Amino acid sequence: MAWQLALAVGSGLMSYGSSKRAAREAKRQAERQAAAILRQRFAVEELATQQHVDRMESFRDLVNTNNAYAAYMGRSDRSIQALRKEEGRKYGRDVDRIKEQSRREIQKLRDEAQAVREQGRVTSRQYKNAANATLFKTAVSAATMLGKTPDSPPTTNETT
């Protein structure tokens, strides 16, 4: 009976330890996934910068073309100024749109990373609860094997 008790306790402790390790690993895995998601932010920022540079070059080309047409036609009137002003407004709106889109995508990545972390914490907590349940079940089994259950009162051999 002693070896059965030792095996039961040993098995329970091994199960407890493996559940605790699984909990730590689940949390670490979630952190790794969250870090990988957050690294994507650099690609988003790079894309936004490239779009901004492309738009800036397009604007500069348009301004230079308009200046060349105005010089060719010998005009410098209000219509040319209005065209330049309108293109400047469009450029500003495009840049603001690019920045806002980039900000939203980065926030989306942050939210996704936070959700992955939270899921890792939940999974970790589940493993820890399973480990504690296993430890408790092992204690109850060991007490039962010894003939003492936690529910039963201690017996006395007193005769009166």
C-alpha positions in Angstrom: 0.0 0.0 0.0 2.9 2.4 0.7 4.2 2.1 -2.8 0.7 2.7 -4.2 0.5 5.9 -2.1 3.9 7.0 -3.3 3.0 6.4 -6.9 -0.3 8.3 -6.5 1.4 11.2 -4.9 4.3 11.2 -7.4 1.9 11.1 -10.3 -0.1 13.9 -8.9 3.0 16.1 -8.3 4.2 15.4 -11.8 0.9 16.4 -13.3 0.9 19.5 -11.1 4.4 20.4 -12.3 3.6 19.9 -16.0 0.4 22.0 -15.7 2.4 24.8 -14.1 5.0 24.6 -16.9 2.3 24.6 -19.5 0.8 27.7 -17.9 4.2 29.5 -18.1 4.7 28.4 -21.7 1.2 29.6 -22.7 2.0 33.0 -21.3 5.4 33.1 -23.0 3.9 32.0 -26.3 1.2 34.7 -26.1 3.9 37.3 -25.5 5.9 36.1 -28.5 2.8 36.3 -30.7 2.0 39.8 -29.4 5.6 41.0 -30.1 5.4 39.6 -33.6 2.1 41.4 -34.2 3.6 44.7 -32.9 6.6 44.3 -35.2 4.2 44.6 -38.1 3.8 48.2 -37.1 7.1 49.0 -38.7 5.9 47.8 -42.0 2.8 49.9 -41.7 4.8 53.0 -40.9 7.2 52.3 -43.8 4.2 51.9 -46.2 2.7 55.2 -44.9 6.0 57.0 -45.3 6.4 55.6 -48.9 2.8 56.7 -49.7 3.6 60.2 -48.3 6.8 60.4 -50.4 5.0 59.3 -53.5 2.2 61.8 -53.0 4.8 64.6 -52.3 6.7 63.8 -55.5 3.4 63.8 -57.4 2.5 67.1 -56.0 5.9 68.5 -56.8 5.7 67.3 -60.4 2.2 68.8 -60.7 3.4 72.2 -59.4 6.4 72.2 -61.7 4.2 71.3 -64.7 1.7 74.0 -63.8 4.5 76.5 -63.5 5.9 75.5 -66.9 2.4 75.8 -68.5 1.9 79.2 -66.8 5.3 80.4 -68.0 4.7 79.0 -71.5 1.3 80.7 -71.7 2.7 83.8 -70.1 0.0 83.8 -67.4 0.3 84.5 -63.7 -3.3 85.3 -63.0 -5.7 84.2 -60.3 -6.7 81.0 -62.0 -3.1 79.7 -61.8 -3.0 80.7 -58.1 -6.3 79.1 -57.4 -5.1 75.9 -59.1 -2.0 75.9 -57.0 -4.0 76.5 -53.8 -6.5 73.7 -54.7 -3.7 71.2 -55.3 -2.1 72.2 -52.0 -5.4 71.5 -50.2 -5.7 68.1 -51.9 -2.1 67.3 -51.0 -2.7 68.2 -47.4 -5.9 66.1 -47.3 -4.1 63.2 -48.8 -1.3 63.4 -46.3 -3.8 63.6 -43.4 -5.6 60.6 -44.8 -2.4 58.6 -45.0 -1.4 59.6 -41.5 -4.9 58.7 -40.1 -5.0 55.4 -42.0 -1.5 54.5 -40.6 -2.6 55.5 -37.1 -5.7 53.3 -37.3 -3.8 50.3 -38.6 -1.2 50.7 -35.8 -4.0 50.9 -33.2 -5.6 47.8 -34.7 -2.3 45.9 -34.4 -1.9 47.1 -30.7 -5.5 45.9 -30.0 -4.8 42.6 -31.6 -1.6 42.2 -29.6 -3.5 43.0 -26.4 -6.1 40.4 -27.3 -3.4 37.8 -27.8 -1.8 38.7 -24.5 -5.2 38.5 -22.7 -5.9 35.1 -24.3 -2.5 33.9 -23.1 -3.3 35.0 -19.6 -6.6 33.2 -19.7 -5.0 30.0 -21.0 -2.3 30.3 -18.3 -4.9 30.8 -15.6 -6.8 27.7 -16.9 -3.6 25.6 -16.7 -2.9 26.9 -13.2 -6.4 26.1 -12.0 -6.0 22.6 -13.5 -2.7 22.2 -11.6 -4.3 23.2 -8.4 -7.2 20.9 -8.9 -4.8 18.0 -9.6 -2.9 18.8 -6.4 -6.1 18.8 -4.4 -7.3 15.6 -6.0 -3.9 14.0 -5.2 -4.2 15.1 -1.6 -7.7 13.6 -1.4 -6.5 10.3 -3.0 -3.6 10.1 -0.6 -5.8 10.7 2.4 -8.3 8.1 1.2 -5.5 5.6 0.8 -4.3 6.3 4.3 -7.9 5.6 5.5 -8.6 9.1 6.5 -10.9 11.2 4.3 -11.0 14.9 4.8 -14.8 14.7 5.4 -14.7 12.0 8.1 -14.1 13.0 11.7 -11.1 11.5 13.4 -11.9 8.2 15.1 -11.1 7.5 18.7 -10.8 4.2 20.4 -12.1 5.3 23.8 -14.5 3.2 25.6 -16.5 4.6 28.5 
